[in-house]
Amino acid sequence: MTKVMLNYSGGKDSTAMLLLAIELDIDFVACYQDTGFEHSSHYLYLNYIEKKTGIKIEMLKNSQYKGLLDLITQKQMLPNTMARFCTSNLKLKPSKEFLLKNKDITESWIGVRTAESSARARRYKGLTFDSLYPISELPEFSKRDFSHVNIRTPIVEWSDVEVWDIHSRHNIKKNPLYEIGASRVGCYPCVLSSERSWYNVWQTQEGKANIKKLAVVEAKINQDKPSTTGLPHSFFYGDKTVAKLIEQFELRDTQVDMFSEALPKNEVSCSWCHT
């Protein structure tokens, strides 16, 4: 019987994939690649899933780094779209080490869907539940050590409705991060996400603290490793450092507060703002 490494993130899609594996009575082990930079409620949700399903989630970590902040500090550089070393070090490397220790695993399931975005629709076009491709197609996984492992995308054709339907069938609540504006779960914030995503994170106390931690790390790198281009090293393009982004966010918050205080007590500005 095939044994599966199920890559579990705690998001709606990977939760749907986990519930599908339970329904199909698949022999699997759920693995969570921990970056050490997630929202505390996310870890509580992982505990909730364990209790509701009876499935033990294996917490995989890169033993070389304490987490994302330590990784960036040791590398003395910031992740970017051309060098996603956060993913390779904190997600792929622990998965690779786990597979090397568990040679009986022959499939790795990932919960991607073509309905998520146009980019994923192009990348995973034509794949179905039955599609398999070698994990050695990923540069981190050599044919010598991983020729026996294939990747499957079991919910690649699913719609949002199907994802939430399987949650309902198993009486599983959604990850609370979705309730506070997150479109995806993971690092809080993901250093490669948009300013809009960062601002959503900024709205929470824990998110604000994390962004300030990133500002400290970014400033330290700029101090220790001056840029040759004249522009500071930044998580964003150009000269928009996290410190400047924080100034922008704080100004926006002030403007919102001023607008709110100008309204009569208990009066809403318009129904659209509260949908």
HELIX and SHEET records of a PDB file:
HELIX    1   1 LYS A   12  GLU A   23  1                                  12    
HELIX    2   2 SER A   40  THR A   53  1                                  14    
HELIX    3   3 LEU A   68  LYS A   75  1                                   8    
HELIX    4   4 PHE A   85  THR A   87  1                                   3    
HELIX    5   5 SER A   88  LEU A   92  3                                   5    
HELIX    6   6 LYS A   93  LYS A  101  1                                   9    
HELIX    7   7 SER A  118  ARG A  123  1                                   6    
HELIX    8   8 ILE A  135  GLU A  137  5                                   3    
HELIX    9   9 LYS A  143  PHE A  146  1                                   4    
HELIX   10  10 ASP A  160  ARG A  169  1                                  10    
HELIX   11  11 PRO A  176  ILE A  180  5                                   5    
HELIX   12  12 GLU A  195  TRP A  202  1                                   8    
HELIX   13  13 GLN A  205  ASP A  224  1                                  20    
HELIX   14  14 VAL A  242  ALA A  262  1                                  21    
HELIX   15  15 SER A  271  HIS A  274  5                                   4    
SHEET    1   A 6 ILE A  57  LEU A  60  0                                        
SHEET    2   A 6 ASP A  27  GLN A  33  1                                        
SHEET    3   A 6 LYS A   3  ASN A   7  1                                        
SHEET    4   A 6 GLU A 107  TRP A 109  1                                        
SHEET    5   A 6 ASN A 150  ARG A 152  1                                        
SHEET    6   A 6 LEU A 132  PRO A 134 -1                                        
END                                                                             
